[in-house]
Amino acid sequence: MKYPGFIVSCLLLCALSSSAQTQESKVVVEKDSLIDLLQQARTHFALNPTPTKTVPLEPKVLDKSRASRVKVRGFRVQIYSGTSRSEAQTVQNSFIRQNSGTNAYLDYVEPNYRVKVGDFTSRSAATEYMRQLRGRYRNVFVFVEDVWTWR
């Protein structure tokens, strides 16, 4: 016999595995009766209640005389991208005339001029505005970038 230790270890392993299959394992969980009393007391005295979230339905009114403009990570809607600077300026000026309350920005990222509009702090607001602009402009997209907001 070349490997007597190997044969003995194989036999031992087979014997252990057959005995492991016959064993039954049960997990018994014992719960302390004081836990239920503690939970009832916390509920009765409203200790650590879950906070209720309230959402105001009216729009937030901001006093701009006391607020300051800051740059935060937000979203803008691109309404033009092309190589013509004059066409980009025309689109920007046209947008400003039609939407005086919304800012329009002209950027140059070689080789294209891009006109992006709005200063949105949430993607959902930017996406909703993009849907409104889809009928008037081609290739309308939402981009993540630094935007101006009042705080």
C-alpha positions as a Markdown table, in Angstrom:
| # | Residue | x | y | z |
|---|---|---|---|---|
| 1 | Met | 0.0 | 0.0 | 0.0 |
| 2 | Lys | 1.4 | 3.3 | -1.1 |
| 3 | Tyr | -0.8 | 5.7 | 0.9 |
| 4 | Pro | -2.1 | 4.1 | 4.1 |
| 5 | Gly | -2.7 | 7.5 | 5.8 |
| 6 | Phe | -4.9 | 8.6 | 2.9 |
| 7 | Ile | -7.1 | 5.6 | 3.1 |
| 8 | Val | -7.5 | 5.9 | 6.8 |
| 9 | Ser | -8.4 | 9.6 | 6.5 |
| 10 | Cys | -11.0 | 8.8 | 3.8 |
| 11 | Leu | -12.6 | 6.1 | 5.9 |
| 12 | Leu | -12.7 | 8.5 | 8.9 |
| 13 | Leu | -14.3 | 11.2 | 6.8 |
| 14 | Cys | -17.0 | 8.8 | 5.5 |
| 15 | Ala | -17.8 | 7.7 | 9.1 |
| 16 | Leu | -18.1 | 11.3 | 10.3 |
| 17 | Ser | -20.3 | 12.4 | 7.4 |
| 18 | Ser | -22.7 | 9.5 | 7.9 |
| 19 | Ser | -23.0 | 10.3 | 11.6 |
| 20 | Ala | -23.6 | 14.0 | 10.8 |
| 21 | Gln | -26.5 | 13.1 | 8.6 |
| 22 | Thr | -28.3 | 11.3 | 11.4 |
| 23 | Gln | -28.2 | 14.3 | 13.8 |
| 24 | Glu | -31.1 | 16.7 | 14.2 |
| 25 | Ser | -30.5 | 20.3 | 15.1 |
| 26 | Lys | -33.1 | 22.5 | 16.7 |
| 27 | Val | -32.8 | 26.1 | 17.6 |
| 28 | Val | -34.7 | 27.2 | 20.7 |
| 29 | Val | -35.3 | 30.9 | 21.1 |
| 30 | Glu | -36.1 | 32.1 | 24.6 |
| 31 | Lys | -37.6 | 35.6 | 24.8 |
| 32 | Asp | -37.4 | 37.5 | 28.0 |
| 33 | Ser | -40.8 | 38.5 | 29.3 |
| 34 | Leu | -39.6 | 41.9 | 30.2 |
| 35 | Ile | -39.1 | 42.9 | 26.5 |
| 36 | Asp | -42.9 | 42.9 | 25.9 |
| 37 | Leu | -43.4 | 45.0 | 29.0 |
| 38 | Leu | -40.8 | 47.5 | 27.9 |
| 39 | Gln | -42.3 | 47.8 | 24.4 |
| 40 | Gln | -45.8 | 48.4 | 25.9 |
| 41 | Ala | -44.4 | 51.1 | 28.2 |
| 42 | Arg | -42.6 | 52.8 | 25.4 |
| 43 | Thr | -45.8 | 52.8 | 23.3 |
| 44 | His | -47.9 | 54.0 | 26.2 |
| 45 | Phe | -45.6 | 57.0 | 27.0 |
| 46 | Ala | -44.8 | 57.7 | 23.3 |
| 47 | Leu | -41.0 | 57.3 | 23.8 |
| 48 | Asn | -39.0 | 57.5 | 20.6 |
| 49 | Pro | -42.1 | 57.7 | 18.3 |
| 50 | Thr | -41.6 | 57.5 | 14.6 |
| 51 | Pro | -41.6 | 61.0 | 13.2 |
| 52 | Thr | -44.4 | 61.9 | 10.8 |
| 53 | Lys | -43.4 | 63.7 | 7.7 |
| 54 | Thr | -45.4 | 66.6 | 6.6 |
| 55 | Val | -45.2 | 68.1 | 3.1 |
| 56 | Pro | -46.3 | 71.7 | 2.6 |
| 57 | Leu | -48.8 | 72.0 | -0.3 |
| 58 | Glu | -48.3 | 75.7 | -0.9 |
| 59 | Pro | -45.1 | 76.9 | -2.7 |
| 60 | Lys | -42.2 | 78.1 | -0.6 |
| 61 | Val | -42.0 | 81.9 | -0.4 |
| 62 | Leu | -38.4 | 83.2 | -0.2 |
| 63 | Asp | -37.4 | 86.6 | 0.9 |
| 64 | Lys | -34.6 | 87.4 | -1.6 |
| 65 | Ser | -33.5 | 90.5 | 0.3 |
| 66 | Arg | -32.3 | 88.3 | 3.2 |
| 67 | Ala | -31.2 | 85.3 | 1.2 |
| 68 | Ser | -27.9 | 84.8 | -0.7 |
| 69 | Arg | -27.2 | 83.0 | -4.0 |
| 70 | Val | -25.1 | 79.9 | -3.7 |
| 71 | Lys | -23.9 | 77.3 | -6.2 |
| 72 | Val | -25.0 | 73.8 | -5.5 |
| 73 | Arg | -25.0 | 70.5 | -7.5 |
| 74 | Gly | -28.1 | 70.5 | -9.5 |
| 75 | Phe | -29.6 | 70.1 | -13.0 |
| 76 | Arg | -30.1 | 72.1 | -16.2 |
| 77 | Val | -32.0 | 71.4 | -19.4 |
| 78 | Gln | -30.0 | 71.6 | -22.7 |
| 79 | Ile | -32.0 | 73.1 | -25.5 |
| 80 | Tyr | -29.3 | 73.6 | -28.2 |
| 81 | Ser | -26.0 | 72.0 | -29.1 |
| 82 | Gly | -24.1 | 72.9 | -32.3 |
| 83 | Thr | -21.0 | 74.4 | -33.9 |
| 84 | Ser | -22.6 | 77.8 | -34.8 |
| 85 | Arg | -22.1 | 80.5 | -32.2 |
| 86 | Ser | -24.6 | 82.8 | -33.8 |
| 87 | Glu | -27.3 | 80.2 | -33.9 |
| 88 | Ala | -26.7 | 79.4 | -30.2 |
| 89 | Gln | -27.0 | 83.1 | -29.3 |
| 90 | Thr | -30.2 | 83.3 | -31.4 |
| 91 | Val | -31.7 | 80.3 | -29.5 |
| 92 | Gln | -30.6 | 81.8 | -26.1 |
| 93 | Asn | -32.1 | 85.2 | -26.9 |
| 94 | Ser | -35.3 | 83.7 | -28.2 |
| 95 | Phe | -35.7 | 81.6 | -25.1 |
| 96 | Ile | -35.0 | 84.6 | -22.8 |
| 97 | Arg | -37.7 | 86.6 | -24.6 |
| 98 | Gln | -40.3 | 83.8 | -24.2 |
| 99 | Asn | -39.3 | 82.8 | -20.6 |
| 100 | Ser | -38.2 | 85.9 | -18.8 |
| 101 | Gly | -38.2 | 84.1 | -15.4 |
| 102 | Thr | -35.8 | 81.3 | -16.3 |
| 103 | Asn | -32.1 | 81.8 | -16.8 |
| 104 | Ala | -30.4 | 80.7 | -20.0 |
| 105 | Tyr | -26.6 | 79.9 | -20.2 |
| 106 | Leu | -24.4 | 79.7 | -23.2 |
| 107 | Asp | -21.4 | 77.3 | -22.9 |
| 108 | Tyr | -18.6 | 76.4 | -25.3 |
| 109 | Val | -17.2 | 72.9 | -25.0 |
| 110 | Glu | -15.0 | 72.4 | -28.0 |
| 111 | Pro | -16.3 | 72.0 | -30.8 |
| 112 | Asn | -19.9 | 72.8 | -29.7 |
| 113 | Tyr | -21.8 | 75.7 | -28.3 |
| 114 | Arg | -24.5 | 74.6 | -25.8 |
| 115 | Val | -27.5 | 76.5 | -24.5 |
| 116 | Lys | -28.7 | 75.2 | -21.1 |
| 117 | Val | -31.7 | 76.6 | -19.2 |
| 118 | Gly | -32.9 | 76.6 | -15.6 |
| 119 | Asp | -31.4 | 76.1 | -12.2 |
| 120 | Phe | -33.1 | 73.0 | -10.8 |
| 121 | Thr | -32.2 | 71.3 | -7.5 |
| 122 | Ser | -34.1 | 68.1 | -8.2 |
| 123 | Arg | -34.0 | 65.8 | -11.2 |
| 124 | Ser | -37.8 | 65.5 | -11.2 |
| 125 | Ala | -38.3 | 69.2 | -11.7 |
| 126 | Ala | -35.7 | 69.3 | -14.5 |
| 127 | Thr | -37.3 | 66.3 | -16.2 |
| 128 | Glu | -40.8 | 67.9 | -16.0 |
| 129 | Tyr | -39.4 | 71.2 | -17.5 |
| 130 | Met | -37.7 | 69.1 | -20.2 |
| 131 | Arg | -41.0 | 67.5 | -21.2 |
| 132 | Gln | -42.5 | 71.0 | -21.6 |
| 133 | Leu | -39.7 | 72.1 | -23.9 |
| 134 | Arg | -39.6 | 69.0 | -26.1 |
| 135 | Gly | -42.2 | 70.3 | -28.5 |
| 136 | Arg | -40.3 | 73.6 | -29.2 |
| 137 | Tyr | -36.6 | 72.4 | -29.3 |
| 138 | Arg | -34.8 | 69.4 | -30.7 |
| 139 | Asn | -32.4 | 67.3 | -28.7 |
| 140 | Val | -33.5 | 68.3 | -25.2 |
| 141 | Phe | -31.6 | 66.7 | -22.4 |
| 142 | Val | -31.2 | 67.0 | -18.6 |
| 143 | Phe | -27.6 | 67.6 | -17.4 |
| 144 | Val | -26.0 | 67.5 | -13.9 |
| 145 | Glu | -23.9 | 70.5 | -13.1 |
| 146 | Asp | -23.4 | 73.4 | -10.7 |
| 147 | Val | -26.5 | 75.6 | -10.5 |
| 148 | Trp | -27.4 | 78.9 | -8.7 |
| 149 | Thr | -30.0 | 78.8 | -6.0 |
| 150 | Trp | -31.2 | 81.0 | -3.2 |
| 151 | Arg | -30.6 | 80.1 | 0.5 |
